[in-house]
Amino acid sequence: MRQFPGIRGIEILSRVDWTGFLPWERAHHMQRNRVMFDSQAALTAALQSPARIAMREDFKTFPPFEGGNSHFPMATKIVAPKDA
């Protein structure tokens, strides 16, 4: 992801073990990646870049898995406390 042209930031979040009483199913294989660009045009350019093509080729070499692999383009609004 850091090879994307115009990349401004990358966050990689991995699941952690937790203790709780709620009956939620625990995932043992979760990861979330967030890539940030300065504009929709920059995102589009990155998605059409050789770096993106190389990532798709690399994905084909991953071990088989069940479940989804979803991607959602989103805009972010940062809201700060009044006294900040």
C-alpha positions, 0 to 999 in steps of 0.5 A: 500500500505504501507504493501507491502514488499520492498516499498520505497515510496508512493504518493497519489494525489487527484484532486483539484478544479481549475479555467480556461477557457478551455472547459475540462470536470472536474472530481469529483472523481479522485485519483492517487497513485504512489508506488515506488520500488527499482527494478522490482523484488521488484515490482513483489514480492509486487504484489504477496504478501499477502498485495496485496491479502488483497487489492484486497479483500478490493477493492471488498467492495468498492461502485459501480462506473463507469469508469476505474481502470488502473495500469501501471508499469513504470520506472522513470528517474529524470532529474535535471537542469544543475546548480543543 
